[in-house]
Amino acid sequence: MFSASLALADAEEHDRARQALAVGDIVPLHQMLARVASRYDGTVLDVDLDGDRKHGWTYWIRLLAPGGHVVDLGFDARTMAPLPAERSRHRGETGDHD
C-alpha cells in the first residue's frame, strides 16, 4: 500500500511537471543544466523541481563544487534566473537544504 501511494505521488508530480513544460511555465531541464554548466564549476548531484502554476516553479540543483563543497542553487524554473539565496555547506556536514 505504501509503495503504491509513493508511485501515485511520483506519477502526479511528473504529470504536473509535463503540463508546466507544455504551457511554458518551466524551461526544459536540459536548458537549465546547460545554464548551470556554463556558469558554475562542479558536478550536478541532484535536481528537484518544486512548486506549481499558482506559486511559481523552482529548480533546485545540488552541485559538488571544486574542493568538495556541496552547493544548493535555486533558479526560477521559467526564467532560469538565480534565486537570491544561495546556500552551501561542506560535504559531510548535516543540515536541511530546504
N, CA, C and O atoms as CSV, one atom per row, in Angstrom:
chain,resi,resn,atom,element,x,y,z
A,1,MET,N,N,0.823,-1.194,0.000
A,1,MET,CA,C,0.000,0.000,0.000
A,1,MET,C,C,0.863,1.253,0.000
A,1,MET,O,O,0.592,2.190,-0.751
A,2,PHE,N,N,1.896,1.282,0.830
A,2,PHE,CA,C,2.770,2.442,0.911
A,2,PHE,C,C,3.481,2.672,-0.422
A,2,PHE,O,O,3.572,3.811,-0.881
A,3,SER,N,N,3.986,1.607,-1.048
A,3,SER,CA,C,4.679,1.725,-2.333
A,3,SER,C,C,3.749,2.248,-3.412
A,3,SER,O,O,4.156,3.065,-4.238
A,4,ALA,N,N,2.520,1.794,-3.415
A,4,ALA,CA,C,1.557,2.260,-4.408
A,4,ALA,C,C,1.279,3.745,-4.230
A,4,ALA,O,O,1.138,4.472,-5.213
A,5,SER,N,N,1.200,4.198,-2.992
A,5,SER,CA,C,0.973,5.618,-2.732
A,5,SER,C,C,2.137,6.460,-3.230
A,5,SER,O,O,1.925,7.522,-3.815
A,6,LEU,N,N,3.369,5.997,-3.005
A,6,LEU,CA,C,4.540,6.723,-3.491
A,6,LEU,C,C,4.570,6.765,-5.004
A,6,LEU,O,O,4.884,7.802,-5.589
A,7,ALA,N,N,4.250,5.660,-5.642
A,7,ALA,CA,C,4.243,5.616,-7.105
A,7,ALA,C,C,3.202,6.575,-7.666
A,7,ALA,O,O,3.462,7.258,-8.657
A,8,LEU,N,N,2.033,6.635,-7.048
A,8,LEU,CA,C,0.992,7.546,-7.496
A,8,LEU,C,C,1.431,8.992,-7.318
A,8,LEU,O,O,1.207,9.816,-8.205
A,9,ALA,N,N,2.049,9.311,-6.196
A,9,ALA,CA,C,2.526,10.670,-5.953
A,9,ALA,C,C,3.577,11.051,-6.992
A,9,ALA,O,O,3.547,12.162,-7.522
A,10,ASP,N,N,4.504,10.142,-7.289
A,10,ASP,CA,C,5.525,10.412,-8.300
A,10,ASP,C,C,4.891,10.633,-9.667
A,10,ASP,O,O,5.293,11.541,-10.395
A,11,ALA,N,N,3.912,9.821,-10.021
A,11,ALA,CA,C,3.238,9.971,-11.312
A,11,ALA,C,C,2.524,11.315,-11.395
A,11,ALA,O,O,2.560,11.971,-12.435
A,12,GLU,N,N,1.882,11.725,-10.318
A,12,GLU,CA,C,1.193,13.017,-10.307
A,12,GLU,C,C,2.188,14.164,-10.439
A,12,GLU,O,O,1.924,15.132,-11.153
A,13,GLU,N,N,3.336,14.067,-9.755
A,13,GLU,CA,C,4.364,15.103,-9.858
A,13,GLU,C,C,4.909,15.188,-11.274
A,13,GLU,O,O,5.114,16.284,-11.796
A,14,HIS,N,N,5.143,14.049,-11.895
A,14,HIS,CA,C,5.645,14.044,-13.269
A,14,HIS,C,C,4.612,14.633,-14.225
A,14,HIS,O,O,4.966,15.358,-15.155
A,15,ASP,N,N,3.357,14.328,-14.003
A,15,ASP,CA,C,2.302,14.897,-14.842
A,15,ASP,C,C,2.244,16.412,-14.698
A,15,ASP,O,O,2.106,17.125,-15.692
A,16,ARG,N,N,2.348,16.909,-13.462
A,16,ARG,CA,C,2.339,18.361,-13.245
A,16,ARG,C,C,3.531,19.021,-13.925
A,16,ARG,O,O,3.393,20.096,-14.508
A,17,ALA,N,N,4.702,18.389,-13.855
A,17,ALA,CA,C,5.895,18.942,-14.488
A,17,ALA,C,C,5.743,18.942,-16.007
A,17,ALA,O,O,6.107,19.920,-16.659
A,18,ARG,N,N,5.217,17.872,-16.576
A,18,ARG,CA,C,4.994,17.823,-18.031
A,18,ARG,C,C,4.012,18.893,-18.472
A,18,ARG,O,O,4.211,19.532,-19.506
A,19,GLN,N,N,2.956,19.093,-17.699
A,19,GLN,CA,C,1.975,20.133,-18.026
A,19,GLN,C,C,2.619,21.524,-17.941
A,19,GLN,O,O,2.376,22.375,-18.796
A,20,ALA,N,N,3.427,21.746,-16.923
A,20,ALA,CA,C,4.105,23.037,-16.767
A,20,ALA,C,C,5.034,23.305,-17.948
A,20,ALA,O,O,5.116,24.433,-18.433
A,21,LEU,N,N,5.721,22.288,-18.402
A,21,LEU,CA,C,6.601,22.424,-19.559
A,21,LEU,C,C,5.783,22.724,-20.816
A,21,LEU,O,O,6.155,23.583,-21.616
A,22,ALA,N,N,4.684,22.021,-20.980
A,22,ALA,CA,C,3.845,22.181,-22.172
A,22,ALA,C,C,3.271,23.591,-22.302
A,22,ALA,O,O,3.118,24.092,-23.415
A,23,VAL,N,N,2.951,24.236,-21.178
A,23,VAL,CA,C,2.351,25.576,-21.236
A,23,VAL,C,C,3.390,26.685,-21.046
A,23,VAL,O,O,3.036,27.863,-21.003
A,24,GLY,N,N,4.651,26.319,-20.935
A,24,GLY,CA,C,5.709,27.325,-20.835
A,24,GLY,C,C,5.965,27.863,-19.449
A,24,GLY,O,O,6.620,28.895,-19.303
A,25,ASP,N,N,5.468,27.193,-18.427
A,25,ASP,CA,C,5.730,27.636,-17.048
A,25,ASP,C,C,7.141,27.292,-16.584
A,25,ASP,O,O,7.661,27.920,-15.662
A,26,ILE,N,N,7.762,26.304,-17.215
A,26,ILE,CA,C,9.139,25.924,-16.895
A,26,ILE,C,C,9.915,25.701,-18.188
A,26,ILE,O,O,9.338,25.367,-19.224
A,27,VAL,N,N,11.222,25.888,-18.114
A,27,VAL,CA,C,12.087,25.552,-19.237
A,27,VAL,C,C,12.463,24.078,-19.109
A,27,VAL,O,O,12.417,23.519,-18.014
A,28,PRO,N,N,12.833,23.452,-20.215
A,28,PRO,CA,C,13.262,22.050,-20.133
A,28,PRO,C,C,14.499,21.906,-19.248
A,28,PRO,O,O,15.341,22.802,-19.183
A,29,LEU,N,N,14.589,20.786,-18.582
A,29,LEU,CA,C,15.705,20.528,-17.679
A,29,LEU,C,C,17.045,20.651,-18.393
A,29,LEU,O,O,17.992,21.192,-17.821
A,30,HIS,N,N,17.149,20.165,-19.626
A,30,HIS,CA,C,18.436,20.232,-20.325
A,30,HIS,C,C,18.889,21.680,-20.523
A,30,HIS,O,O,20.091,21.947,-20.514
A,31,GLN,N,N,17.962,22.616,-20.702
A,31,GLN,CA,C,18.335,24.027,-20.811
A,31,GLN,C,C,18.840,24.560,-19.468
A,31,GLN,O,O,19.821,25.303,-19.413
A,32,MET,N,N,18.169,24.177,-18.407
A,32,MET,CA,C,18.584,24.628,-17.079
A,32,MET,C,C,19.969,24.088,-16.753
A,32,MET,O,O,20.811,24.822,-16.235
A,33,LEU,N,N,20.217,22.817,-17.049
A,33,LEU,CA,C,21.521,22.221,-16.758
A,33,LEU,C,C,22.624,22.835,-17.617
A,33,LEU,O,O,23.756,22.982,-17.157
A,34,ALA,N,N,22.303,23.195,-18.855
A,34,ALA,CA,C,23.294,23.865,-19.709
A,34,ALA,C,C,23.654,25.227,-19.128
A,34,ALA,O,O,24.821,25.619,-19.145
A,35,ARG,N,N,22.667,25.946,-18.617
A,35,ARG,CA,C,22.930,27.253,-17.996
A,35,ARG,C,C,23.829,27.089,-16.777
A,35,ARG,O,O,24.784,27.844,-16.598
A,36,VAL,N,N,23.524,26.108,-15.946
A,36,VAL,CA,C,24.336,25.859,-14.748
A,36,VAL,C,C,25.766,25.502,-15.152
A,36,VAL,O,O,26.720,26.025,-14.576
A,37,ALA,N,N,25.921,24.616,-16.136
A,37,ALA,CA,C,27.255,24.191,-16.572
A,37,ALA,C,C,28.072,25.351,-17.113
A,37,ALA,O,O,29.294,25.374,-16.970
A,38,SER,N,N,27.399,26.321,-17.736
A,38,SER,CA,C,28.130,27.457,-18.309
A,38,SER,C,C,28.543,28.484,-17.258
A,38,SER,O,O,29.408,29.320,-17.522
A,39,ARG,N,N,27.942,28.434,-16.080
A,39,ARG,CA,C,28.207,29.460,-15.065
A,39,ARG,C,C,28.857,28.950,-13.787
A,39,ARG,O,O,29.403,29.736,-13.013
A,40,TYR,N,N,28.805,27.647,-13.560
A,40,TYR,CA,C,29.322,27.090,-12.307
A,40,TYR,C,C,30.235,25.910,-12.605
A,40,TYR,O,O,29.959,25.107,-13.497
A,41,ASP,N,N,31.327,25.814,-11.848
A,41,ASP,CA,C,32.189,24.643,-11.916
A,41,ASP,C,C,31.649,23.602,-10.958
A,41,ASP,O,O,31.186,23.935,-9.867
A,42,GLY,N,N,31.706,22.357,-11.359
A,42,GLY,CA,C,31.285,21.288,-10.468
A,42,GLY,C,C,30.462,20.239,-11.176
A,42,GLY,O,O,30.254,20.284,-12.388
A,43,THR,N,N,30.004,19.297,-10.383
A,43,THR,CA,C,29.226,18.171,-10.871
A,43,THR,C,C,27.834,18.216,-10.253
A,43,THR,O,O,27.692,18.351,-9.037
A,44,VAL,N,N,26.815,18.104,-11.089
A,44,VAL,CA,C,25.443,18.090,-10.590
A,44,VAL,C,C,25.197,16.768,-9.874
A,44,VAL,O,O,25.410,15.693,-10.434
A,45,LEU,N,N,24.747,16.866,-8.630
A,45,LEU,CA,C,24.447,15.687,-7.818
A,45,LEU,C,C,22.967,15.350,-7.812
A,45,LEU,O,O,22.589,14.179,-7.776
A,46,ASP,N,N,22.122,16.393,-7.848
A,46,ASP,CA,C,20.685,16.174,-7.697
A,46,ASP,C,C,19.944,17.380,-8.259
A,46,ASP,O,O,20.441,18.505,-8.217
A,47,VAL,N,N,18.757,17.130,-8.781
A,47,VAL,CA,C,17.888,18.202,-9.266
A,47,VAL,C,C,16.487,17.937,-8.750
A,47,VAL,O,O,15.986,16.815,-8.833
A,48,ASP,N,N,15.856,18.972,-8.215
A,48,ASP,CA,C,14.464,18.896,-7.787
A,48,ASP,C,C,13.703,20.028,-8.450
A,48,ASP,O,O,14.246,21.110,-8.674
A,49,LEU,N,N,12.453,19.772,-8.760
A,49,LEU,CA,C,11.554,20.796,-9.280
A,49,LEU,C,C,10.418,20.931,-8.286
A,49,LEU,O,O,9.681,19.976,-8.040
A,50,ASP,N,N,10.280,22.114,-7.717
A,50,ASP,CA,C,9.240,22.353,-6.712
A,50,ASP,C,C,8.323,23.468,-7.184
A,50,ASP,O,O,8.736,24.367,-7.916
A,51,GLY,N,N,7.081,23.393,-6.754
A,51,GLY,CA,C,6.158,24.488,-6.990
A,51,GLY,C,C,4.941,24.072,-7.780
A,51,GLY,O,O,4.619,22.892,-7.919
A,52,ASP,N,N,4.276,25.098,-8.294
A,52,ASP,CA,C,3.088,24.879,-9.091
A,52,ASP,C,C,2.793,26.153,-9.877
A,52,ASP,O,O,3.475,27.165,-9.719
A,53,ARG,N,N,1.789,26.090,-10.710
A,53,ARG,CA,C,1.465,27.223,-11.568
A,53,ARG,C,C,1.079,28.469,-10.762
A,53,ARG,O,O,1.414,29.589,-11.146
A,54,LYS,N,N,0.388,28.270,-9.663
A,54,LYS,CA,C,-0.079,29.402,-8.861
A,54,LYS,C,C,1.072,30.136,-8.167
A,54,LYS,O,O,1.106,31.366,-8.153
A,55,HIS,N,N,2.006,29.386,-7.597
A,55,HIS,CA,C,3.078,29.980,-6.793
A,55,HIS,C,C,4.407,30.065,-7.527
A,55,HIS,O,O,5.362,30.644,-7.009
A,56,GLY,N,N,4.482,29.514,-8.692
A,56,GLY,CA,C,5.731,29.517,-9.449
A,56,GLY,C,C,6.546,28.262,-9.184
A,56,GLY,O,O,6.361,27.573,-8.181
A,57,TRP,N,N,7.439,27.990,-10.098
A,57,TRP,CA,C,8.257,26.785,-10.048
A,57,TRP,C,C,9.709,27.149,-9.777
A,57,TRP,O,O,10.189,28.200,-10.201
A,58,THR,N,N,10.403,26.261,-9.062
A,58,THR,CA,C,11.816,26.453,-8.757
A,58,THR,C,C,12.571,25.166,-9.065
A,58,THR,O,O,12.179,24.078,-8.644
A,59,TYR,N,N,13.669,25.317,-9.812
A,59,TYR,CA,C,14.619,24.222,-9.955
A,59,TYR,C,C,15.629,24.360,-8.822
A,59,TYR,O,O,16.227,25.423,-8.658
A,60,TRP,N,N,15.825,23.316,-8.049
A,60,TRP,CA,C,16.873,23.254,-7.019
A,60,TRP,C,C,17.934,22.298,-7.530
A,60,TRP,O,O,17.655,21.134,-7.815
A,61,ILE,N,N,19.140,22.796,-7.641
A,61,ILE,CA,C,20.230,21.993,-8.171
A,61,ILE,C,C,21.323,21.899,-7.121
A,61,ILE,O,O,21.840,22.914,-6.654
A,62,ARG,N,N,21.667,20.683,-6.758
A,62,ARG,CA,C,22.737,20.412,-5.800
A,62,ARG,C,C,23.989,20.107,-6.603
A,62,ARG,O,O,24.004,19.220,-7.457
A,63,LEU,N,N,25.035,20.862,-6.312
A,63,LEU,CA,C,26.273,20.801,-7.082
A,63,LEU,C,C,27.436,20.462,-6.169
A,63,LEU,O,O,27.573,21.033,-5.086
A,64,LEU,N,N,28.273,19.532,-6.607
A,64,LEU,CA,C,29.525,19.256,-5.911
A,64,LEU,C,C,30.575,20.145,-6.560
A,64,LEU,O,O,31.019,19.885,-7.679
A,65,ALA,N,N,30.962,21.184,-5.855
A,65,ALA,CA,C,31.898,22.182,-6.370
A,65,ALA,C,C,33.334,21.739,-6.117
A,65,ALA,O,O,33.585,20.867,-5.285
A,66,PRO,N,N,34.282,22.350,-6.845
A,66,PRO,CA,C,35.692,22.040,-6.588
A,66,PRO,C,C,36.012,22.239,-5.106
A,66,PRO,O,O,35.485,23.151,-4.469
A,67,GLY,N,N,36.859,21.400,-4.576
A,67,GLY,CA,C,37.215,21.486,-3.163
A,67,GLY,C,C,36.281,20.696,-2.271
A,67,GLY,O,O,36.467,20.666,-1.055
A,68,GLY,N,N,35.264,20.047,-2.861
A,68,GLY,CA,C,34.375,19.205,-2.074
A,68,GLY,C,C,33.192,19.897,-1.447
A,68,GLY,O,O,32.479,19.279,-0.656
A,69,HIS,N,N,32.952,21.161,-1.767
A,69,HIS,CA,C,31.784,21.865,-1.231
A,69,HIS,C,C,30.521,21.420,-1.966
A,69,HIS,O,O,30.517,21.289,-3.190
A,70,VAL,N,N,29.473,21.196,-1.219
A,70,VAL,CA,C,28.171,20.922,-1.811
A,70,VAL,C,C,27.368,22.213,-1.753
A,70,VAL,O,O,27.191,22.804,-0.688
A,71,VAL,N,N,26.888,22.636,-2.909
A,71,VAL,CA,C,26.167,23.898,-3.011
A,71,VAL,C,C,24.769,23.625,-3.530
A,71,VAL,O,O,24.596,22.903,-4.512
A,72,ASP,N,N,23.772,24.198,-2.874
A,72,ASP,CA,C,22.390,24.129,-3.330
A,72,ASP,C,C,22.057,25.444,-4.021
A,72,ASP,O,O,22.146,26.511,-3.413
A,73,LEU,N,N,21.678,25.366,-5.278
A,73,LEU,CA,C,21.352,26.547,-6.068
A,73,LEU,C,C,19.883,26.509,-6.441
A,73,LEU,O,O,19.370,25.467,-6.849
A,74,GLY,N,N,19.207,27.629,-6.305
A,74,GLY,CA,C,17.808,27.729,-6.686
A,74,GLY,C,C,17.655,28.651,-7.885
A,74,GLY,O,O,18.298,29.698,-7.960
A,75,PHE,N,N,16.792,28.253,-8.830
A,75,PHE,CA,C,16.551,29.034,-10.029
A,75,PHE,C,C,15.059,29.101,-10.322
A,75,PHE,O,O,14.337,28.119,-10.148
A,76,ASP,N,N,14.606,30.268,-10.768
A,76,ASP,CA,C,13.247,30.382,-11.277
A,76,ASP,C,C,13.153,29.444,-12.478
A,76,ASP,O,O,13.935,29.571,-13.420
A,77,ALA,N,N,12.221,28.520,-12.457
A,77,ALA,CA,C,12.146,27.496,-13.487
A,77,ALA,C,C,11.605,28.011,-14.816
A,77,ALA,O,O,11.703,27.317,-15.829
A,78,ARG,N,N,11.043,29.198,-14.830
A,78,ARG,CA,C,10.544,29.779,-16.081
A,78,ARG,C,C,11.599,30.660,-16.728
A,78,ARG,O,O,11.786,30.605,-17.943
A,79,THR,N,N,12.292,31.471,-15.936
A,79,THR,CA,C,13.239,32.442,-16.476
A,79,THR,C,C,14.695,31.998,-16.348
A,79,THR,O,O,15.570,32.596,-16.974
A,80,MET,N,N,14.970,30.988,-15.571
A,80,MET,CA,C,16.312,30.491,-15.250
A,80,MET,C,C,17.119,31.495,-14.431
A,80,MET,O,O,18.334,31.345,-14.296
A,81,ALA,N,N,16.465,32.509,-13.887
A,81,ALA,CA,C,17.159,33.486,-13.048
A,81,ALA,C,C,17.500,32.843,-11.709
A,81,ALA,O,O,16.669,32.153,-11.119
A,82,PRO,N,N,18.741,33.074,-11.222
A,82,PRO,CA,C,19.089,32.520,-9.915
A,82,PRO,C,C,18.268,33.185,-8.818
A,82,PRO,O,O,17.976,34.380,-8.876
A,83,LEU,N,N,17.905,32.396,-7.827
A,83,LEU,CA,C,17.212,32.950,-6.673
A,83,LEU,C,C,18.227,33.666,-5.792
A,83,LEU,O,O,19.405,33.310,-5.798
A,84,PRO,N,N,17.795,34.659,-5.042
A,84,PRO,CA,C,18.743,35.447,-4.258
A,84,PRO,C,C,19.510,34.651,-3.204
A,84,PRO,O,O,20.659,34.981,-2.910
A,85,ALA,N,N,18.914,33.629,-2.638
A,85,ALA,CA,C,19.586,32.872,-1.573
A,85,ALA,C,C,20.357,31.710,-2.187
A,85,ALA,O,O,19.779,30.846,-2.846
A,86,GLU,N,N,21.655,31.700,-1.965
A,86,GLU,CA,C,22.486,30.576,-2.384
A,86,GLU,C,C,23.090,29.999,-1.121
A,86,GLU,O,O,23.767,30.699,-0.367
A,87,ARG,N,N,22.845,28.734,-0.895
A,87,ARG,CA,C,23.313,28.103,0.331
A,87,ARG,C,C,24.370,27.066,-0.012
A,87,ARG,O,O,24.239,26.340,-0.997
A,88,SER,N,N,25.396,26.998,0.787
A,88,SER,CA,C,26.417,25.981,0.575
A,88,SER,C,C,26.828,25.401,1.918
A,88,SER,O,O,26.622,26.004,2.972
A,89,ARG,N,N,27.398,24.247,1.849
A,89,ARG,CA,C,27.976,23.647,3.041
A,89,ARG,C,C,29.034,22.654,2.594
A,89,ARG,O,O,29.015,22.171,1.462
A,90,HIS,N,N,29.942,22.362,3.484
A,90,HIS,CA,C,30.994,21.400,3.173
A,90,HIS,C,C,30.399,20.007,3.149
A,90,HIS,O,O,29.504,19.683,3.929
A,91,ARG,N,N,30.901,19.199,2.255
A,91,ARG,CA,C,30.456,17.817,2.178
A,91,ARG,C,C,30.688,17.145,3.522
A,91,ARG,O,O,31.743,17.309,4.136
A,92,GLY,N,N,29.705,16.396,3.970
A,92,GLY,CA,C,29.834,15.703,5.242
A,92,GLY,C,C,29.131,16.393,6.375
A,92,GLY,O,O,28.833,15.764,7.390
A,93,GLU,N,N,28.850,17.707,6.226
A,93,GLU,CA,C,28.066,18.394,7.253
A,93,GLU,C,C,26.612,18.015,7.083
A,93,GLU,O,O,26.176,17.674,5.983
A,94,THR,N,N,25.876,18.074,8.145
A,94,THR,CA,C,24.453,17.756,8.051
A,94,THR,C,C,23.650,19.029,8.064
A,94,THR,O,O,24.133,20.095,8.444
A,95,GLY,N,N,22.426,18.894,7.645
A,95,GLY,CA,C,21.523,20.049,7.640
A,95,GLY,C,C,20.547,19.953,6.491
A,95,GLY,O,O,20.783,19.250,5.509
A,96,ASP,N,N,19.453,20.668,6.627
A,96,ASP,CA,C,18.442,20.674,5.592
A,96,ASP,C,C,18.899,21.528,4.436
A,96,ASP,O,O,19.704,22.443,4.604
A,97,HIS,N,N,18.375,21.223,3.243
A,97,HIS,CA,C,18.587,22.102,2.118
A,97,HIS,C,C,17.309,22.790,1.716
A,97,HIS,O,O,17.228,23.355,0.625
A,98,ASP,N,N,16.322,22.757,2.560
A,98,ASP,CA,C,15.042,23.442,2.294
A,98,ASP,C,C,15.117,24.882,2.687
A,98,ASP,O,O,14.139,25.615,2.537
